[in-house]
């Protein structure tokens, strides 16, 4: 069986801090977009990975370039986060 082709999409989300204020953050979605599938299949989601759109796009590019599997995603995020 062929290895799945993965797509990484960071989408904006609003989160409430402990003081009650809302802040914008980005959630990471990992999708399987392999050939032969009629639509993308959501594999996993990680909330609050970063706070800026430019950082979110950098993360997407890094993950896509390396086709990081969901199994190793948290390790990569821990190394990537400041």
C-alpha positions as CSV (number, residue, x, y, z in Angstrom):
1,X,0.0,0.0,0.0
2,X,1.3,3.5,-0.9
3,X,2.3,6.0,1.7
4,X,-0.5,8.6,2.1
5,X,0.1,12.1,0.7
6,X,-0.5,14.6,3.5
7,X,-1.7,18.1,3.5
8,X,-1.3,20.5,6.4
9,X,-3.6,23.5,6.9
10,X,-3.5,26.0,9.7
11,X,-6.8,27.7,10.3
12,X,-7.6,30.6,12.6
13,X,-9.4,30.0,15.8
14,X,-10.5,32.2,18.8
15,X,-9.4,31.1,22.2
16,X,-10.3,32.4,25.6
17,X,-7.4,33.1,27.9
18,X,-7.6,32.5,31.7
19,X,-8.4,36.2,32.2
20,X,-11.4,35.9,29.8
21,X,-9.9,37.8,26.9
22,X,-10.3,36.3,23.4
23,X,-7.2,35.9,21.3
24,X,-6.5,34.7,17.8
25,X,-4.5,31.5,17.4
26,X,-4.0,28.9,14.6
27,X,-5.1,25.3,14.6
28,X,-3.2,22.7,12.6
29,X,-5.2,20.2,10.6
30,X,-3.5,17.2,8.9
31,X,-5.4,15.7,6.0
32,X,-4.8,12.6,3.8
33,X,-5.1,13.7,0.1
34,X,-3.7,10.5,-1.5
35,X,-4.7,9.7,-5.0
36,X,-7.7,7.4,-5.3
37,X,-9.6,9.1,-2.5
38,X,-12.6,11.1,-3.5
39,X,-12.0,13.8,-0.8
40,X,-9.5,14.7,1.9
41,X,-9.7,12.8,5.1
42,X,-8.9,14.6,8.4
43,X,-6.3,12.6,10.3
44,X,-5.7,14.9,13.3
45,X,-6.0,18.4,14.6
46,X,-3.7,20.3,17.0
47,X,-5.1,23.5,18.5
48,X,-3.2,26.7,19.3
49,X,0.1,25.9,17.5
50,X,1.0,29.6,16.9
51,X,-0.4,33.1,17.0
52,X,0.6,34.6,13.6
53,X,-0.5,33.9,10.1
54,X,3.1,34.1,8.8
55,X,4.3,31.5,11.3
56,X,1.4,29.3,10.5
57,X,2.4,29.3,6.8
58,X,6.0,28.6,7.7
59,X,4.8,25.6,9.7
60,X,2.6,24.3,6.9
61,X,5.6,24.5,4.4
62,X,7.9,22.7,6.8
63,X,5.5,19.9,7.4
64,X,4.5,19.6,3.7
65,X,8.1,19.5,2.5
66,X,9.0,16.7,5.0
67,X,5.6,14.9,4.8
68,X,5.6,14.6,8.6
69,X,3.4,11.7,9.7
70,X,0.8,12.4,12.4
71,X,2.7,9.9,14.6
72,X,5.7,12.3,14.7
73,X,3.8,15.6,14.6
74,X,4.1,16.5,18.3
75,X,7.8,15.9,18.3
76,X,8.3,18.3,15.3
77,X,6.0,20.9,16.9
78,X,7.9,20.7,20.2
79,X,11.2,21.3,18.3
80,X,9.7,24.1,16.1
81,X,8.0,26.1,18.8
82,X,10.1,29.0,20.3
